[in-house]
Amino acid sequence: MSTNGTEGAKRRVNFKILRYKPGFIDPPRYDTFAIEVDERMTVLDALEHIKATQDSTLLYRHSCHHASCGTCAMKANGREDLSCVINVFDLDSDNVVVDPLGSLPLIADLVVDMAAFAERFAPLGMTLVRESEFAKECEPPAGIEQYTRYEDCVECGACLSACPVANTTPFFIGPAGLAAAYRALTTGDRPAKQVFAHVDSSEGVWRCHGAMECSAACPSDVDPGGKIMALRRELVKYKVKRIFGSREE
Amino acid sequence: MAVPIQQQSTVRRAIKAWFDPRGRSTGLIAFALMRLSGIGLVVYLLLHLVVLSTLTGAPAPEAWDTFVRMAKHPAFLLLDVILIAGILVHMLNGLRVTVVGLGFGTNSHKGLFWTLMAVAVLLVAYAAWLIFTK
């Protein structure tokens, strides 16, 4: 919606949104809402407009509105992204299908259970603290850096949703978890032996089949696919060294 | 009809995740081709073994001649071309997956895929020419 008093281009767009409320809208269905959008409107703006004017029961996750928190990731016309940065005009369609993220259990409407995503970080003991969130003007608590995980990652879950492998097994550590493990390895946050023990399994680094859809979907340019491959190379080097007698860790 | 992921069967999820191209990039095309060609080659191997096993116990010359006549039919030759296409796609894409999977050329994986598929197309065309003309 124009806030500066000027009238820009407008278009009427149909938003076909997945609806699911266990016991009420069950099985899920798509509801279509037609609204007028302007050239600055994002998908999140559209959802908020629909909730305010047409259906107050519509559920979705969001927080910061500026691609910083990673809360509002969902699929628009089949592609994962943060809904707060998807410009509706950029989708270049009068019909926009909005789905929740894949690979994660659906709770209601566009809300998925992110605990299933966060649990993939747990074995390495990483918390949600990010290095970029440290205030420069004050000294961080001693030892907090050991909890730092992949700092560019906003933990939105888009990579997990886009991964064709993660969509078929809930046990795969997944792109974000493996990228975090690679970061832990390269920064020395965790001993190599601990990282490799975590990722060297059939549900770890070897489960990835290199589709690289995670890197294509990542809104923060983490390139989790590239990190998984680099992690795999480090693991192979580690194993070769062990075969030839080195106990370097 | 949409179904929550926790209520979907693994097969249904796999089919959607592996072969639904909406919103996806080159990576999924390569991933899907790898699975299709892999499954196809396994099916071919089983059929091949079944056919050969039926020939070994039969009166050899007649059964073998009948099979060879069938194998020279253009429809059968077309299957040979499809088989070679499957082998080449799986082999060349497998080389790419091996290289990329060890952390080399991850930023060039799309270009590498299309280059290798172009090589596969040329080789399949050459093979088809040999099969239908020689």
Interface residues (C-beta under 8 A of the other chain):
Chain A: L18 Y20 P27 P28 R29 Y30 K75 N77 G78 R79 E80 D99 G102 S103 L104 P105 L106 A162 P164 V165 N167 T168 T169 C208 H209 G210 A211 M212 E213 S215 A216 D223 G225 G226 M229 A230 R232 R233 E234 V236
Chain B: M1 A2 V3 P4 I5 Q6 Q7 T10 R13 A14 K16 A17 W18 D20 R22 G23 R24 S25 G27 L28 A30 F31 M34 V97 V100 G101 L102 G103 F104 T106 N107 H109
